[in-house]
Amino acid sequence: MIDVTALPPNPGCYLFRNAEGHIIYIGKAKNLRKRAKSYFQKKEQDPKTGSLITVIDS
């Protein structure tokens, strides 16, 4: 799992890669730390986000 506290609370772009290194998602956020928390620390996720998180090679 990623250490979200290491991410800056700044705007920026991010990408997720799978185990093979292929980019599977590109996103942008006003606050990268908050966005990462929303992916990795949320207990209930919508089906799309849940399936995305399962294939990320963190």
mmCIF file of the N, C-alpha and C atoms, coordinates in Angstrom:
data_MODEL
# 
_entry.id   MODEL 
# 
loop_
_atom_site.group_PDB 
_atom_site.id 
_atom_site.type_symbol 
_atom_site.label_atom_id 
_atom_site.label_alt_id 
_atom_site.label_comp_id 
_atom_site.label_asym_id 
_atom_site.label_entity_id 
_atom_site.label_seq_id 
_atom_site.pdbx_PDB_ins_code 
_atom_site.Cartn_x 
_atom_site.Cartn_y 
_atom_site.Cartn_z 
_atom_site.occupancy 
_atom_site.B_iso_or_equiv 
_atom_site.pdbx_formal_charge 
_atom_site.auth_seq_id 
_atom_site.auth_comp_id 
_atom_site.auth_asym_id 
_atom_site.auth_atom_id 
_atom_site.pdbx_PDB_model_num 
ATOM 1   N N  . MET A 1 1  ? 0.843   -1.178 0.000   1.00 0.00 ? 1  MET A N  1 
ATOM 2   C CA . MET A 1 1  ? 0.000   0.000  0.000   1.00 0.00 ? 1  MET A CA 1 
ATOM 3   C C  . MET A 1 1  ? 0.886   1.238  0.000   1.00 0.00 ? 1  MET A C  1 
ATOM 4   N N  . ILE A 1 2  ? 0.386   2.270  -0.604  1.00 0.00 ? 2  ILE A N  1 
ATOM 5   C CA . ILE A 1 2  ? 1.122   3.530  -0.717  1.00 0.00 ? 2  ILE A CA 1 
ATOM 6   C C  . ILE A 1 2  ? 1.024   4.328  0.590   1.00 0.00 ? 2  ILE A C  1 
ATOM 7   N N  . ASP A 1 3  ? 2.092   5.042  0.927   1.00 0.00 ? 3  ASP A N  1 
ATOM 8   C CA . ASP A 1 3  ? 2.095   5.928  2.092   1.00 0.00 ? 3  ASP A CA 1 
ATOM 9   C C  . ASP A 1 3  ? 1.594   7.287  1.627   1.00 0.00 ? 3  ASP A C  1 
ATOM 10  N N  . VAL A 1 4  ? 0.317   7.553  1.850   1.00 0.00 ? 4  VAL A N  1 
ATOM 11  C CA . VAL A 1 4  ? -0.279  8.790  1.342   1.00 0.00 ? 4  VAL A CA 1 
ATOM 12  C C  . VAL A 1 4  ? 0.266   10.027 2.039   1.00 0.00 ? 4  VAL A C  1 
ATOM 13  N N  . THR A 1 5  ? 0.823   9.880  3.231   1.00 0.00 ? 5  THR A N  1 
ATOM 14  C CA . THR A 1 5  ? 1.379   11.046 3.920   1.00 0.00 ? 5  THR A CA 1 
ATOM 15  C C  . THR A 1 5  ? 2.637   11.555 3.230   1.00 0.00 ? 5  THR A C  1 
ATOM 16  N N  . ALA A 1 6  ? 3.255   10.728 2.389   1.00 0.00 ? 6  ALA A N  1 
ATOM 17  C CA . ALA A 1 6  ? 4.446   11.146 1.649   1.00 0.00 ? 6  ALA A CA 1 
ATOM 18  C C  . ALA A 1 6  ? 4.091   11.985 0.422   1.00 0.00 ? 6  ALA A C  1 
ATOM 19  N N  . LEU A 1 7  ? 2.832   12.001 0.047   1.00 0.00 ? 7  LEU A N  1 
ATOM 20  C CA . LEU A 1 7  ? 2.401   12.771 -1.120  1.00 0.00 ? 7  LEU A CA 1 
ATOM 21  C C  . LEU A 1 7  ? 2.156   14.226 -0.735  1.00 0.00 ? 7  LEU A C  1 
ATOM 22  N N  . PRO A 1 8  ? 2.433   15.147 -1.646  1.00 0.00 ? 8  PRO A N  1 
ATOM 23  C CA . PRO A 1 8  ? 2.195   16.560 -1.338  1.00 0.00 ? 8  PRO A CA 1 
ATOM 24  C C  . PRO A 1 8  ? 0.706   16.893 -1.411  1.00 0.00 ? 8  PRO A C  1 
ATOM 25  N N  . PRO A 1 9  ? 0.274   17.878 -0.640  1.00 0.00 ? 9  PRO A N  1 
ATOM 26  C CA . PRO A 1 9  ? -1.126  18.305 -0.712  1.00 0.00 ? 9  PRO A CA 1 
ATOM 27  C C  . PRO A 1 9  ? -1.335  19.335 -1.821  1.00 0.00 ? 9  PRO A C  1 
ATOM 28  N N  . ASN A 1 10 ? -0.660  19.138 -2.922  1.00 0.00 ? 10 ASN A N  1 
ATOM 29  C CA . ASN A 1 10 ? -0.674  20.080 -4.042  1.00 0.00 ? 10 ASN A CA 1 
ATOM 30  C C  . ASN A 1 10 ? -1.459  19.511 -5.217  1.00 0.00 ? 10 ASN A C  1 
ATOM 31  N N  . PRO A 1 11 ? -1.838  20.372 -6.161  1.00 0.00 ? 11 PRO A N  1 
ATOM 32  C CA . PRO A 1 11 ? -2.473  19.872 -7.373  1.00 0.00 ? 11 PRO A CA 1 
ATOM 33  C C  . PRO A 1 11 ? -1.470  19.121 -8.236  1.00 0.00 ? 11 PRO A C  1 
ATOM 34  N N  . GLY A 1 12 ? -1.991  18.209 -9.040  1.00 0.00 ? 12 GLY A N  1 
ATOM 35  C CA . GLY A 1 12 ? -1.112  17.494 -9.947  1.00 0.00 ? 12 GLY A CA 1 
ATOM 36  C C  . GLY A 1 12 ? -1.821  16.361 -10.659 1.00 0.00 ? 12 GLY A C  1 
ATOM 37  N N  . CYS A 1 13 ? -1.072  15.675 -11.492 1.00 0.00 ? 13 CYS A N  1 
ATOM 38  C CA . CYS A 1 13 ? -1.558  14.514 -12.234 1.00 0.00 ? 13 CYS A CA 1 
ATOM 39  C C  . CYS A 1 13 ? -0.944  13.264 -11.635 1.00 0.00 ? 13 CYS A C  1 
ATOM 40  N N  . TYR A 1 14 ? -1.632  12.152 -11.791 1.00 0.00 ? 14 TYR A N  1 
ATOM 41  C CA . TYR A 1 14 ? -1.138  10.883 -11.283 1.00 0.00 ? 14 TYR A CA 1 
ATOM 42  C C  . TYR A 1 14 ? -1.528  9.786  -12.246 1.00 0.00 ? 14 TYR A C  1 
ATOM 43  N N  . LEU A 1 15 ? -0.831  8.662  -12.157 1.00 0.00 ? 15 LEU A N  1 
ATOM 44  C CA . LEU A 1 15 ? -1.190  7.513  -12.982 1.00 0.00 ? 15 LEU A CA 1 
ATOM 45  C C  . LEU A 1 15 ? -1.052  6.244  -12.171 1.00 0.00 ? 15 LEU A C  1 
ATOM 46  N N  . PHE A 1 16 ? -1.840  5.270  -12.533 1.00 0.00 ? 16 PHE A N  1 
ATOM 47  C CA . PHE A 1 16 ? -1.790  3.953  -11.916 1.00 0.00 ? 16 PHE A CA 1 
ATOM 48  C C  . PHE A 1 16 ? -1.291  2.968  -12.951 1.00 0.00 ? 16 PHE A C  1 
ATOM 49  N N  . ARG A 1 17 ? -0.423  2.073  -12.521 1.00 0.00 ? 17 ARG A N  1 
ATOM 50  C CA . ARG A 1 17 ? 0.106   1.022  -13.388 1.00 0.00 ? 17 ARG A CA 1 
ATOM 51  C C  . ARG A 1 17 ? -0.277  -0.339 -12.826 1.00 0.00 ? 17 ARG A C  1 
ATOM 52  N N  . ASN A 1 18 ? -0.418  -1.307 -13.718 1.00 0.00 ? 18 ASN A N  1 
ATOM 53  C CA . ASN A 1 18 ? -0.671  -2.672 -13.268 1.00 0.00 ? 18 ASN A CA 1 
ATOM 54  C C  . ASN A 1 18 ? 0.660   -3.386 -13.055 1.00 0.00 ? 18 ASN A C  1 
ATOM 55  N N  . ALA A 1 19 ? 0.624   -4.656 -12.727 1.00 0.00 ? 19 ALA A N  1 
ATOM 56  C CA . ALA A 1 19 ? 1.836   -5.422 -12.429 1.00 0.00 ? 19 ALA A CA 1 
ATOM 57  C C  . ALA A 1 19 ? 2.783   -5.508 -13.619 1.00 0.00 ? 19 ALA A C  1 
ATOM 58  N N  . GLU A 1 20 ? 2.258   -5.412 -14.836 1.00 0.00 ? 20 GLU A N  1 
ATOM 59  C CA . GLU A 1 20 ? 3.096   -5.465 -16.035 1.00 0.00 ? 20 GLU A CA 1 
ATOM 60  C C  . GLU A 1 20 ? 3.694   -4.105 -16.380 1.00 0.00 ? 20 GLU A C  1 
ATOM 61  N N  . GLY A 1 21 ? 3.315   -3.072 -15.634 1.00 0.00 ? 21 GLY A N  1 
ATOM 62  C CA . GLY A 1 21 ? 3.838   -1.740 -15.888 1.00 0.00 ? 21 GLY A CA 1 
ATOM 63  C C  . GLY A 1 21 ? 3.016   -0.916 -16.859 1.00 0.00 ? 21 GLY A C  1 
ATOM 64  N N  . HIS A 1 22 ? 1.894   -1.455 -17.318 1.00 0.00 ? 22 HIS A N  1 
ATOM 65  C CA . HIS A 1 22 ? 1.031   -0.715 -18.238 1.00 0.00 ? 22 HIS A CA 1 
ATOM 66  C C  . HIS A 1 22 ? 0.206   0.310  -17.466 1.00 0.00 ? 22 HIS A C  1 
ATOM 67  N N  . ILE A 1 23 ? 0.073   1.488  -18.047 1.00 0.00 ? 23 ILE A N  1 
ATOM 68  C CA . ILE A 1 23 ? -0.755  2.518  -17.438 1.00 0.00 ? 23 ILE A CA 1 
ATOM 69  C C  . ILE A 1 23 ? -2.212  2.113  -17.597 1.00 0.00 ? 23 ILE A C  1 
ATOM 70  N N  . ILE A 1 24 ? -2.923  2.059  -16.469 1.00 0.00 ? 24 ILE A N  1 
ATOM 71  C CA . ILE A 1 24 ? -4.330  1.666  -16.521 1.00 0.00 ? 24 ILE A CA 1 
ATOM 72  C C  . ILE A 1 24 ? -5.269  2.815  -16.163 1.00 0.00 ? 24 ILE A C  1 
ATOM 73  N N  . TYR A 1 25 ? -4.709  3.893  -15.612 1.00 0.00 ? 25 TYR A N  1 
ATOM 74  C CA . TYR A 1 25 ? -5.549  5.038  -15.262 1.00 0.00 ? 25 TYR A CA 1 
ATOM 75  C C  . TYR A 1 25 ? -4.687  6.286  -15.146 1.00 0.00 ? 25 TYR A C  1 
ATOM 76  N N  . ILE A 1 26 ? -5.177  7.397  -15.661 1.00 0.00 ? 26 ILE A N  1 
ATOM 77  C CA . ILE A 1 26 ? -4.530  8.696  -15.519 1.00 0.00 ? 26 ILE A CA 1 
ATOM 78  C C  . ILE A 1 26 ? -5.568  9.641  -14.927 1.00 0.00 ? 26 ILE A C  1 
ATOM 79  N N  . GLY A 1 27 ? -5.158  10.361 -13.905 1.00 0.00 ? 27 GLY A N  1 
ATOM 80  C CA . GLY A 1 27 ? -6.089  11.278 -13.263 1.00 0.00 ? 27 GLY A CA 1 
ATOM 81  C C  . GLY A 1 27 ? -5.424  12.582 -12.880 1.00 0.00 ? 27 GLY A C  1 
ATOM 82  N N  . LYS A 1 28 ? -6.232  13.496 -12.386 1.00 0.00 ? 28 LYS A N  1 
ATOM 83  C CA . LYS A 1 28 ? -5.725  14.772 -11.895 1.00 0.00 ? 28 LYS A CA 1 
ATOM 84  C C  . LYS A 1 28 ? -6.458  15.085 -10.597 1.00 0.00 ? 28 LYS A C  1 
ATOM 85  N N  . ALA A 1 29 ? -5.814  15.902 -9.771  1.00 0.00 ? 29 ALA A N  1 
ATOM 86  C CA . ALA A 1 29 ? -6.409  16.238 -8.486  1.00 0.00 ? 29 ALA A CA 1 
ATOM 87  C C  . ALA A 1 29 ? -5.968  17.622 -8.048  1.00 0.00 ? 29 ALA A C  1 
ATOM 88  N N  . LYS A 1 30 ? -6.832  18.288 -7.316  1.00 0.00 ? 30 LYS A N  1 
ATOM 89  C CA . LYS A 1 30 ? -6.462  19.566 -6.713  1.00 0.00 ? 30 LYS A CA 1 
ATOM 90  C C  . LYS A 1 30 ? -5.568  19.337 -5.503  1.00 0.00 ? 30 LYS A C  1 
ATOM 91  N N  . ASN A 1 31 ? -5.725  18.179 -4.858  1.00 0.00 ? 31 ASN A N  1 
ATOM 92  C CA . ASN A 1 31 ? -4.926  17.821 -3.693  1.00 0.00 ? 31 ASN A CA 1 
ATOM 93  C C  . ASN A 1 31 ? -4.572  16.338 -3.831  1.00 0.00 ? 31 ASN A C  1 
ATOM 94  N N  . LEU A 1 32 ? -3.330  16.050 -4.207  1.00 0.00 ? 32 LEU A N  1 
ATOM 95  C CA . LEU A 1 32 ? -2.925  14.664 -4.467  1.00 0.00 ? 32 LEU A CA 1 
ATOM 96  C C  . LEU A 1 32 ? -3.065  13.776 -3.234  1.00 0.00 ? 32 LEU A C  1 
ATOM 97  N N  . ARG A 1 33 ? -2.731  14.309 -2.065  1.00 0.00 ? 33 ARG A N  1 
ATOM 98  C CA . ARG A 1 33 ? -2.820  13.507 -0.842  1.00 0.00 ? 33 ARG A CA 1 
ATOM 99  C C  . ARG A 1 33 ? -4.261  13.089 -0.557  1.00 0.00 ? 33 ARG A C  1 
ATOM 100 N N  . LYS A 1 34 ? -5.190  14.035 -0.667  1.00 0.00 ? 34 LYS A N  1 
ATOM 101 C CA . LYS A 1 34 ? -6.599  13.707 -0.424  1.00 0.00 ? 34 LYS A CA 1 
ATOM 102 C C  . LYS A 1 34 ? -7.121  12.711 -1.453  1.00 0.00 ? 34 LYS A C  1 
ATOM 103 N N  . ARG A 1 35 ? -6.706  12.874 -2.700  1.00 0.00 ? 35 ARG A N  1 
ATOM 104 C CA . ARG A 1 35 ? -7.182  11.961 -3.737  1.00 0.00 ? 35 ARG A CA 1 
ATOM 105 C C  . ARG A 1 35 ? -6.682  10.545 -3.481  1.00 0.00 ? 35 ARG A C  1 
ATOM 106 N N  . ALA A 1 36 ? -5.409  10.404 -3.108  1.00 0.00 ? 36 ALA A N  1 
ATOM 107 C CA . ALA A 1 36 ? -4.862  9.080  -2.824  1.00 0.00 ? 36 ALA A CA 1 
ATOM 108 C C  . ALA A 1 36 ? -5.577  8.446  -1.635  1.00 0.00 ? 36 ALA A C  1 
ATOM 109 N N  . LYS A 1 37 ? -5.857  9.242  -0.623  1.00 0.00 ? 37 LYS A N  1 
ATOM 110 C CA . LYS A 1 37 ? -6.600  8.719  0.529   1.00 0.00 ? 37 LYS A CA 1 
ATOM 111 C C  . LYS A 1 37 ? -7.963  8.207  0.101   1.00 0.00 ? 37 LYS A C  1 
ATOM 112 N N  . SER A 1 38 ? -8.590  8.912  -0.824  1.00 0.00 ? 38 SER A N  1 
ATOM 113 C CA . SER A 1 38 ? -9.919  8.492  -1.269  1.00 0.00 ? 38 SER A CA 1 
ATOM 114 C C  . SER A 1 38 ? -9.876  7.140  -1.970  1.00 0.00 ? 38 SER A C  1 
ATOM 115 N N  . TYR A 1 39 ? -8.753  6.805  -2.590  1.00 0.00 ? 39 TYR A N  1 
ATOM 116 C CA . TYR A 1 39 ? -8.619  5.505  -3.243  1.00 0.00 ? 39 TYR A CA 1 
ATOM 117 C C  . TYR A 1 39 ? -8.218  4.406  -2.271  1.00 0.00 ? 39 TYR A C  1 
ATOM 118 N N  . PHE A 1 40 ? -7.236  4.674  -1.428  1.00 0.00 ? 40 PHE A N  1 
ATOM 119 C CA . PHE A 1 40 ? -6.609  3.610  -0.653  1.00 0.00 ? 40 PHE A CA 1 
ATOM 120 C C  . PHE A 1 40 ? -7.106  3.469  0.774   1.00 0.00 ? 40 PHE A C  1 
ATOM 121 N N  . GLN A 1 41 ? -7.815  4.430  1.319   1.00 0.00 ? 41 GLN A N  1 
ATOM 122 C CA . GLN A 1 41 ? -8.256  4.327  2.698   1.00 0.00 ? 41 GLN A CA 1 
ATOM 123 C C  . GLN A 1 41 ? -9.769  4.312  2.838   1.00 0.00 ? 41 GLN A C  1 
ATOM 124 N N  . LYS A 1 42 ? -10.453 4.322  1.753   1.00 0.00 ? 42 LYS A N  1 
ATOM 125 C CA . LYS A 1 42 ? -11.904 4.307  1.798   1.00 0.00 ? 42 LYS A CA 1 
ATOM 126 C C  . LYS A 1 42 ? -12.394 2.870  1.945   1.00 0.00 ? 42 LYS A C  1 
ATOM 127 N N  . LYS A 1 43 ? -13.290 2.638  2.879   1.00 0.00 ? 43 LYS A N  1 
ATOM 128 C CA . LYS A 1 43 ? -13.782 1.282  3.108   1.00 0.00 ? 43 LYS A CA 1 
ATOM 129 C C  . LYS A 1 43 ? -14.800 0.867  2.053   1.00 0.00 ? 43 LYS A C  1 
ATOM 130 N N  . GLU A 1 44 ? -15.696 1.764  1.709   1.00 0.00 ? 44 GLU A N  1 
ATOM 131 C CA . GLU A 1 44 ? -16.695 1.447  0.691   1.00 0.00 ? 44 GLU A CA 1 
ATOM 132 C C  . GLU A 1 44 ? -16.343 2.186  -0.592  1.00 0.00 ? 44 GLU A C  1 
ATOM 133 N N  . GLN A 1 45 ? -16.198 1.422  -1.667  1.00 0.00 ? 45 GLN A N  1 
ATOM 134 C CA . GLN A 1 45 ? -15.863 2.015  -2.956  1.00 0.00 ? 45 GLN A CA 1 
ATOM 135 C C  . GLN A 1 45 ? -16.892 1.590  -3.982  1.00 0.00 ? 45 GLN A C  1 
ATOM 136 N N  . ASP A 1 46 ? -17.071 2.437  -4.979  1.00 0.00 ? 46 ASP A N  1 
ATOM 137 C CA . ASP A 1 46 ? -17.955 2.035  -6.060  1.00 0.00 ? 46 ASP A CA 1 
ATOM 138 C C  . ASP A 1 46 ? -17.275 0.907  -6.836  1.00 0.00 ? 46 ASP A C  1 
ATOM 139 N N  . PRO A 1 47 ? -18.022 0.117  -7.583  1.00 0.00 ? 47 PRO A N  1 
ATOM 140 C CA . PRO A 1 47 ? -17.442 -1.049 -8.277  1.00 0.00 ? 47 PRO A CA 1 
ATOM 141 C C  . PRO A 1 47 ? -16.282 -0.704 -9.207  1.00 0.00 ? 47 PRO A C  1 
ATOM 142 N N  . LYS A 1 48 ? -16.369 0.410  -9.913  1.00 0.00 ? 48 LYS A N  1 
ATOM 143 C CA . LYS A 1 48 ? -15.297 0.800  -10.834 1.00 0.00 ? 48 LYS A CA 1 
ATOM 144 C C  . LYS A 1 48 ? -13.997 1.059  -10.077 1.00 0.00 ? 48 LYS A C  1 
ATOM 145 N N  . THR A 1 49 ? -14.063 1.817  -9.009  1.00 0.00 ? 49 THR A N  1 
ATOM 146 C CA . THR A 1 49 ? -12.869 2.122  -8.222  1.00 0.00 ? 49 THR A CA 1 
ATOM 147 C C  . THR A 1 49 ? -12.327 0.870  -7.559  1.00 0.00 ? 49 THR A C  1 
ATOM 148 N N  . GLY A 1 50 ? -13.192 0.033  -7.044  1.00 0.00 ? 50 GLY A N  1 
ATOM 149 C CA . GLY A 1 50 ? -12.753 -1.205 -6.406  1.00 0.00 ? 50 GLY A CA 1 
ATOM 150 C C  . GLY A 1 50 ? -11.999 -2.112 -7.355  1.00 0.00 ? 50 GLY A C  1 
ATOM 151 N N  . SER A 1 51 ? -12.476 -2.242 -8.574  1.00 0.00 ? 51 SER A N  1 
ATOM 152 C CA . SER A 1 51 ? -11.786 -3.097 -9.541  1.00 0.00 ? 51 SER A CA 1 
ATOM 153 C C  . SER A 1 51 ? -10.473 -2.472 -9.987  1.00 0.00 ? 51 SER A C  1 
ATOM 154 N N  . LEU A 1 52 ? -10.408 -1.152 -10.056 1.00 0.00 ? 52 LEU A N  1 
ATOM 155 C CA . LEU A 1 52 ? -9.167  -0.467 -10.412 1.00 0.00 ? 52 LEU A CA 1 
ATOM 156 C C  . LEU A 1 52 ? -8.105  -0.702 -9.344  1.00 0.00 ? 52 LEU A C  1 
ATOM 157 N N  . ILE A 1 53 ? -8.470  -0.564 -8.098  1.00 0.00 ? 53 ILE A N  1 
ATOM 158 C CA . ILE A 1 53 ? -7.524  -0.723 -6.995  1.00 0.00 ? 53 ILE A CA 1 
ATOM 159 C C  . ILE A 1 53 ? -6.975  -2.146 -6.932  1.00 0.00 ? 53 ILE A C  1 
ATOM 160 N N  . THR A 1 54 ? -7.767  -3.131 -7.292  1.00 0.00 ? 54 THR A N  1 
ATOM 161 C CA . THR A 1 54 ? -7.293  -4.517 -7.210  1.00 0.00 ? 54 THR A CA 1 
ATOM 162 C C  . THR A 1 54 ? -6.207  -4.841 -8.224  1.00 0.00 ? 54 THR A C  1 
ATOM 163 N N  . VAL A 1 55 ? -6.116  -4.088 -9.315  1.00 0.00 ? 55 VAL A N  1 
ATOM 164 C CA . VAL A 1 55 ? -5.097  -4.391 -10.328 1.00 0.00 ? 55 VAL A CA 1 
ATOM 165 C C  . VAL A 1 55 ? -3.893  -3.458 -10.284 1.00 0.00 ? 55 VAL A C  1 
ATOM 166 N N  . ILE A 1 56 ? -3.907  -2.496 -9.374  1.00 0.00 ? 56 ILE A N  1 
ATOM 167 C CA . ILE A 1 56 ? -2.766  -1.583 -9.248  1.00 0.00 ? 56 ILE A CA 1 
ATOM 168 C C  . ILE A 1 56 ? -1.609  -2.309 -8.591  1.00 0.00 ? 56 ILE A C  1 
ATOM 169 N N  . ASP A 1 57 ? -0.444  -2.138 -9.162  1.00 0.00 ? 57 ASP A N  1 
ATOM 170 C CA . ASP A 1 57 ? 0.769   -2.716 -8.585  1.00 0.00 ? 57 ASP A CA 1 
ATOM 171 C C  . ASP A 1 57 ? 1.413   -1.663 -7.703  1.00 0.00 ? 57 ASP A C  1 
ATOM 172 N N  . SER A 1 58 ? 0.992   -1.602 -6.446  1.00 0.00 ? 58 SER A N  1 
ATOM 173 C CA . SER A 1 58 ? 1.560   -0.596 -5.540  1.00 0.00 ? 58 SER A CA 1 
ATOM 174 C C  . SER A 1 58 ? 2.743   -1.204 -4.871  1.00 0.00 ? 58 SER A C  1 
# 
